[in-house]
């Protein structure tokens, strides 16, 4: 009976360790580009950058047309998508295609500019690292 109890405790500890290790290994550091591991980090980090980008950032850094930039900027902060894929439910398919195309042309320094602009506006960047 003692062996069975000890074995149960050992299995539970291994499961807990595995879950905690998996979680820490799969964290996304959105301050380093490219966002890895991908998936899921690119999807999560891009959504985070869209959430902290100002209207000017969406126009000038992301290169979005004015109507799409305004659509994204008008999303209330408590309703912001948590992944790039979630934008498909909020904006039209043609707008999403433009967004996706523009995102794929961005470089590390573009994401850095968005972060710096957000910092200047007093936004906390704590949410950029999961």
N, C-alpha and C positions, 0 to 999 in steps of 0.2 A: 504494500500500500504506500509506504514512504517513497519507494522508487517511482511509482506512478505519479505521485504528487510533485516530486522533484522534477520529473520529466515534463510535467505540465508547466511548471514554473519556467523551466529552461526554454521550452517552446515559446511561451509568451514573451520572454525576454528577447529571444532571437527575432520574433516578429516585430516587437517594438523597436529594436535596434535597426532592423531592415527598413522599417517605415521612416524612422528619423533620418537615416542615412540617405535614403532615396530623396526625401524632401530637401535636404541641404544640398545634394548634388544637382538638383534640378532647379535651383534658384536662378533667377534671371538678373544679371547685372546690366541694367539699362544705361549705364554710364559708359559702357565699352561697346564699340561697334566693330565688326558686326555682332548682332545680338545672338549669343549662343548659350545653351544648345538651341538649335532651330530644327524642328519645332520644340518647344512652344514659345520661346523667348521673342522672336521677331514679332510675332502676332501680338503679344502682350505689351512689349516695349513701344511699338509704334502707336498703339492705342494710348499709351501713357503720354507720349509726346504730343499726340493730337489733342489730348486733354489739357495740357499745359500751354499749348501754342496760342498766341494771341491771333486776332484777325490778320494783323500785319504779317505775322510769322506764316500763317497759312497761305497768304498771298505771295509773300516775297521769298520765303525759304522753301516751303513745300511747292510753290509755283502753281497753286490752285486758282482756277478762275474765280472771280468775285462771288458768283452765285453759290458755288460749292463751298468756298471759304466761309461765307456768311451762314450757310446751312449748318456747317460743323460748329462754328463759333457760337451759334445760338442754342446749342444743346445745353441744358442746365447741368451744372457740375455734378449734381447728385444723380443724373441720368446718363452720364458719359459711359460709352461702351468700354468694356474691359479687354476687348481684343479687336483687332482689325476686322475680323470676320463679322463682329457684331454690328459694324457700320452698315452692312448689307440690309439690316432690318430698319435702318433709320433713313438712309439716303437712297435715291433711285439707283437702279442698276447702271445706267450710263454715268452717273456721278461717281459711283463706286469704282467703275473701270478707270475713270480719269484719276481718282485718288490713288488707286493701286499703281497705275503707271507712273505717276509723279513720285510716289514713295520709293519705287525701285530705282529712281535716278538720284536719290539722295546719298550723300557721303557722310563720313564721320563728322567733319567740321560743320555740316548743316545741323546735325542733331546737337552738337555742342552749342551752336548759336541759339537754338531754341531753349536749351537749358539755361544759358546765360541771360537771355531775355526774360525768362520766367523768374530768375533770381532777382533781376533788377526790379521787376514788378512786385517783389516780395512774396512770391509763391514758394512754398516749401518743396524741396525736391526729395523729401524722404520717401515718397511713393515711387521713386524711380528704381528702387532696388527691392526685389522680393526676397 
